[in-house]
Amino acid sequence: MSSISPEVDVAIVGAGFAGMYQLQRARAAGLTARVIERGSDVGGTWYWNRYPGARCDIPSLEYSYQFDDELQQEWEWQERYAPQPEILSYANHVADRFDLRDDISFNTSVTGARFADGHWLITTDSDLAVSAQFLVMATGCLSSTNVPDFPGLDTFTGPVYHTGKWPHDPVDFQGHRVGVIGTGSSGIQSIPIIAEQAASLTVFQRTANYAIPAHNEALDPERQADVKSRYSDFRAANRTMSSAFGAEFPQNDAAAMSVSESERFQQYEDAWRAGGLPFLRSFNDLALDAEANETAAEFVRSKIRQVVKDPATAELLSPKQTIGCKRLCVDSGYFETFNRDTVSLVDVSSEPISHFTSNGVVVGDTEFEFDAVVLATGFDAMTGSLLAMDIRGTDGVTLQEAWAEGPKNYLGLTIAGFPNLFTVTGPGSPSVLTNMMVSIEQHVDFITDTIEALRSQGLATIEATTEAQEEWVSHVNGIADLTLFTTCNSWYLGANVPGKKRVFMPLLGFPGYVKKCDEVVANGYEGFVLT
Ligand SMILES: Cc1cc2nc3c(=O)[nH]c(=O)nc-3n(C[C@H](O)[C@H](O)[C@H](O)COP(=O)(O)OP(=O)(O)OC[C@H]3O[C@@H](n4cnc5c(N)ncnc54)[C@H](O)[C@@H]3O)c2cc1C
């Protein structure tokens, strides 16, 4: 039986950047709020992902809040792409500056939420229960770790680390034989650093991934001062981009096959030198046309062959799938790492890891012995944290039932049958295909403005209609189907989690999405029932 039952206007689950800003906006709107967070402090992604090499792949000057000008002026970023400790310091700075911790219950997991009599009753794994008129799920897109069901994993006698749940004290791999399983973004970031320490490093690769060099460097103070002198224009320009970042690297308007081979090569070469995610903006049809895409893919493969000395290893590291249909990685010395004598690559695409033993990992007839294993196996993305809770809407329908055929919602924000429940950067919103800080702020603003609008009209509930939801889901899928995004097994499609429905979850195109949200509001919350 719960001993505490505060009644608040808004309950918020999660104290990452979404939950923190939602709390700040709720307070500014005169609403009472309570945040519930599983971790012992703020930061979300950047609290949990403390693995060596973790850093953002959106430039630091953009991967930050823009809601408060003093905040964005006073914080000094140190590197072009901020490393995890710096982003976590920033999150702590924001929490201190706005006294956010007073309204956050840490070390508490929400286990369930039930809507009845116009209120949500939120239950937790402690004696805390919260009753709230509105419930905001700020639970994150990449916050539920994916641990493959390897037989015997618990019999391994050495430590097993998941990159998404890294210990708070630094892990010392000096002199150790280390195995890393997984070569997505977290693997690609951590492998070069672990290789510097370990006596030997064995990397198990199921799918080779494309990575573009970060060319990370100390942030030039003059560059930072210049951006700060025009921050609001800089932010506004970035919001016009499809992925809400990098207006300084605009999309090239030419189609890849419309230019000569040498021009195409030069375009890729320039983008490679500039580094990072804008590589995919080299031509306007890389996400649409398979032949165009292949030219970009082959360019990256040629770079891998130039860097990696052993031809067989280079071939194994060369991705075969469409470039960009899995999240593009940004690396610092990843491919070079495979030139070290102490690093080896094991292909587990056709012959997977069969089991763990007390000593290590078995593939086929070979046992690989390790002192420590790192699981860089990613997340149950976008829906994992939501479906881990027992959320029940009208008539006790569970979210698991409502989403049995894959996530369905309206605007990626609200779900028919679940009144007054909002999901920040939920499936069906641009979320992981954008600079998430921008998407988070847009969602939190929409949610808070909506609550204020309801209150000002003396209304108590908002709920998406089933029709609006169905149309929205078709719209999101329709856009994805026009592209090459659905051509490979990515976590965007849920393909990394056995049994997960194969549905392309994020929506392509931030500006179009914002326009739609604005129209919905201008048309009196079209697609919603307000009571
Ligand atoms: C390694 C890594 C690198 C990334 N790099 C970038 C990048 O470069 N650019 C970019 O735009 N995005 C990046 N992302 C995405 C990143 O998740 C977002 O940018 C952003 O931090 C998300 O903030 P959030 O508050 O929405 O979610 P999160 O930061 O994930 O916070 C969600 C919080 O909810 C809590 N929570 C979840 N379920 C419960 C529950 N049941 N009860 C209580 N608490 C719960 C979690 O503990 C967590 O603290 C990266 C993600 C990862 C994992």
The ligand as an SDF file (V2000), in Angstrom:
LIG
                    3D

 53 58  0  0  0  0  0  0  0  0999 V2000
   24.8280    6.8350  -26.7200 C   0  0  0  0  0  0  0  0  0  0  0  0
   23.8070    7.7800  -27.2280 C   0  0  0  0  0  0  0  0  0  0  0  0
   24.1960    8.8720  -27.9740 C   0  0  0  0  0  0  0  0  0  0  0  0
   23.2370    9.7730  -28.4440 C   0  0  0  0  0  0  0  0  0  0  0  0
   23.6450   10.8260  -29.1820 N   0  0  0  0  0  0  0  0  0  0  0  0
   22.7360   11.7050  -29.6460 C   0  0  0  0  0  0  0  0  0  0  0  0
   23.1070   12.8250  -30.4370 C   0  0  0  0  0  0  0  0  0  0  0  0
   24.2550   13.0100  -30.7680 O   0  0  0  0  0  0  0  0  0  0  0  0
   22.1430   13.6750  -30.8510 N   0  0  0  0  0  0  0  0  0  0  0  0
   20.8320   13.4950  -30.5320 C   0  0  0  0  0  0  0  0  0  0  0  0
   20.0030   14.3060  -30.9310 O   0  0  0  0  0  0  0  0  0  0  0  0
   20.4540   12.4560  -29.7650 N   0  0  0  0  0  0  0  0  0  0  0  0
   21.3580   11.5650  -29.3440 C   0  0  0  0  0  0  0  0  0  0  0  0
   20.9490   10.4900  -28.5800 N   0  0  0  0  0  0  0  0  0  0  0  0
   19.5320   10.3580  -28.2370 C   0  0  0  0  0  0  0  0  0  0  0  0
   19.2730   10.8430  -26.7890 C   0  0  0  0  0  0  0  0  0  0  0  0
   18.5890    9.8190  -26.1630 O   0  0  0  0  0  0  0  0  0  0  0  0
   18.4960   12.1580  -26.8190 C   0  0  0  0  0  0  0  0  0  0  0  0
   19.2710   13.1450  -27.4520 O   0  0  0  0  0  0  0  0  0  0  0  0
   18.0940   12.7220  -25.4490 C   0  0  0  0  0  0  0  0  0  0  0  0
   19.1120   12.6520  -24.5110 O   0  0  0  0  0  0  0  0  0  0  0  0
   16.8300   12.0610  -24.9680 C   0  0  0  0  0  0  0  0  0  0  0  0
   16.3550   12.7070  -23.8220 O   0  0  0  0  0  0  0  0  0  0  0  0
   15.0260   12.2000  -23.1330 P   0  0  0  0  0  0  0  0  0  0  0  0
   14.8690   12.9740  -21.9070 O   0  0  0  0  0  0  0  0  0  0  0  0
   13.9320   12.2000  -24.1200 O   0  0  0  0  0  0  0  0  0  0  0  0
   15.2800   10.6580  -22.8360 O   0  0  0  0  0  0  0  0  0  0  0  0
   16.3950    9.9950  -21.9080 P   0  0  0  0  0  0  0  0  0  0  0  0
   17.5980   10.8310  -21.8510 O   0  0  0  0  0  0  0  0  0  0  0  0
   16.5320    8.6020  -22.3680 O   0  0  0  0  0  0  0  0  0  0  0  0
   15.7300   10.0220  -20.4630 O   0  0  0  0  0  0  0  0  0  0  0  0
   14.6610    9.1890  -20.1530 C   0  0  0  0  0  0  0  0  0  0  0  0
   14.7140    8.9310  -18.6700 C   0  0  0  0  0  0  0  0  0  0  0  0
   13.5300    8.2320  -18.3020 O   0  0  0  0  0  0  0  0  0  0  0  0
   13.8560    7.3310  -17.2910 C   0  0  0  0  0  0  0  0  0  0  0  0
   12.8570    6.2770  -17.2810 N   0  0  0  0  0  0  0  0  0  0  0  0
   12.4830    5.4620  -18.2950 C   0  0  0  0  0  0  0  0  0  0  0  0
   11.5080    4.6320  -17.8970 N   0  0  0  0  0  0  0  0  0  0  0  0
   11.2470    4.9360  -16.6000 C   0  0  0  0  0  0  0  0  0  0  0  0
   10.3570    4.4350  -15.6350 C   0  0  0  0  0  0  0  0  0  0  0  0
    9.5110    3.4320  -15.9070 N   0  0  0  0  0  0  0  0  0  0  0  0
   10.3700    4.9770  -14.3960 N   0  0  0  0  0  0  0  0  0  0  0  0
   11.2120    5.9890  -14.0890 C   0  0  0  0  0  0  0  0  0  0  0  0
   12.0960    6.4980  -14.9730 N   0  0  0  0  0  0  0  0  0  0  0  0
   12.1080    5.9760  -16.2050 C   0  0  0  0  0  0  0  0  0  0  0  0
   15.2290    6.8190  -17.6560 C   0  0  0  0  0  0  0  0  0  0  0  0
   15.9050    6.3440  -16.5230 O   0  0  0  0  0  0  0  0  0  0  0  0
   15.8780    8.0600  -18.2450 C   0  0  0  0  0  0  0  0  0  0  0  0
   16.6520    8.7250  -17.3010 O   0  0  0  0  0  0  0  0  0  0  0  0
   21.8770    9.5660  -28.1380 C   0  0  0  0  0  0  0  0  0  0  0  0
   21.4860    8.4400  -27.4140 C   0  0  0  0  0  0  0  0  0  0  0  0
   22.4360    7.5490  -26.9770 C   0  0  0  0  0  0  0  0  0  0  0  0
   21.9850    6.3480  -26.1930 C   0  0  0  0  0  0  0  0  0  0  0  0
  1  2  1  0
  2  3  1  0
  2 52  2  0
  3  4  2  0
  4  5  1  0
  4 50  1  0
  5  6  2  0
  6  7  1  0
  6 13  1  0
  7  8  2  0
  7  9  1  0
  9 10  1  0
 10 11  2  0
 10 12  1  0
 12 13  2  0
 13 14  1  0
 14 15  1  0
 14 50  1  0
 15 16  1  0
 16 17  1  0
 16 18  1  0
 18 19  1  0
 18 20  1  0
 20 21  1  0
 20 22  1  0
 22 23  1  0
 23 24  1  0
 24 25  2  0
 24 26  1  0
 24 27  1  0
 27 28  1  0
 28 29  2  0
 28 30  1  0
 28 31  1  0
 31 32  1  0
 32 33  1  0
 33 34  1  0
 33 48  1  0
 34 35  1  0
 35 36  1  0
 35 46  1  0
 36 37  1  0
 36 45  1  0
 37 38  2  0
 38 39  1  0
 39 40  1  0
 39 45  2  0
 40 41  1  0
 40 42  2  0
 42 43  1  0
 43 44  2  0
 44 45  1  0
 46 47  1  0
 46 48  1  0
 48 49  1  0
 50 51  2  0
 51 52  1  0
 52 53  1  0
M  END
$$$$
